[in-house]
Amino acid sequence: MPLGLVGFPPRTAKPRRNVQLLDGKSRIETARELEADGIKTLNGKTFGDSQLKKILTNITYTGSLLFQKEFVSDPITKKRKMNRGELPQYFVEDTHEPIIDRATFDFVQAEMARKRKLGAVGNPHIPTSALTSKVKCGNCGKSFRRRTENSKYKVWKCATKDDKGKAACDMKLIPEPALKATCAEVLGLAEFNEDAFTERVETVTAYEGNILIFKLTDGTEVERVWEWHSTARTDCWTPERRAAWSEQLKKRDKSGRWSPEARKKASELMKARHAENPNWNNRRREE
């Protein structure tokens, strides 16, 4: 075998069939298939996303070699670094027997690039909507994600802010009702329609000051300012919470802290003080 390469063990035959029969499946689906077939890594662990990505992007399996993928960046510490154009690379074809044909490898690379471009929409394991991957952050350029605040309210949040916090990107959250209402207004609809949005809107970019820039598929751009009046306080005051608060007040009355008699006595005392000195309240405010 050329270049003294060691051959692949026979147990790679089954993973080879799985990889070649991707048919557009995600890496997560492929990992589940390998686990169901009882196929493990050399360490006896299940395959994860990172391991599969490394396999699917490794051109060595096609019978060719790419030299100088890495290089020693520091000769003292011997620290290795991925070669991202710092040094020349050398590609040699047909150096050993392939276990994946080049056409399959190229198909997989194209499919991965297509899904990467689609973002979350290209991953069937992520719940998406018409807004997914279309709402962009004007600060960092990342897409907005749908999140749930306080276990109830749906909002759209910049991915950078979601992952790294406000210090990385301080773009404001957009409540989903406000976002959908603004989209419907731009499209001239009474209410938000996913099909119409998908067909007519290319991207929506959010900027400071609640500004949204809509880039439509016909090439035009529309600017709108979204508005939102929170109903969180009124929404949280449910009949159950009212009843619980009422019970709490009854307990206070029984303890004598604010019984009807105590309230009446305090009211009479205030009236008496006011009768004695009409300016008593004003003096209290000044103090």
CORHUFEN-V251006 format. One record per helix or strand of 3 or more residues. SS is the DSSP state (A for helix, B for strand). FROM is the first residue (numbers start at 1). LEN is the number of residues. If there is no record, write none. Layout:
ss->SS from->FROM len->LEN
ss->SS from->FROM len->LEN
This chain:
ss->A from->2 len->3
ss->A from->12 len->9
ss->A from->27 len->10
ss->A from->49 len->8
ss->A from->59 len->4
ss->B from->65 len->3
ss->B from->70 len->5
ss->B from->79 len->4
ss->B from->90 len->3
ss->A from->102 len->21
ss->B from->135 len->3
ss->B from->143 len->7
ss->B from->153 len->6
ss->A from->159 len->6
ss->A from->176 len->12
ss->A from->194 len->7
ss->B from->201 len->7
ss->B from->211 len->6
ss->B from->221 len->5
ss->A from->232 len->5
ss->A from->239 len->17
ss->A from->260 len->17
ss->A from->280 len->7
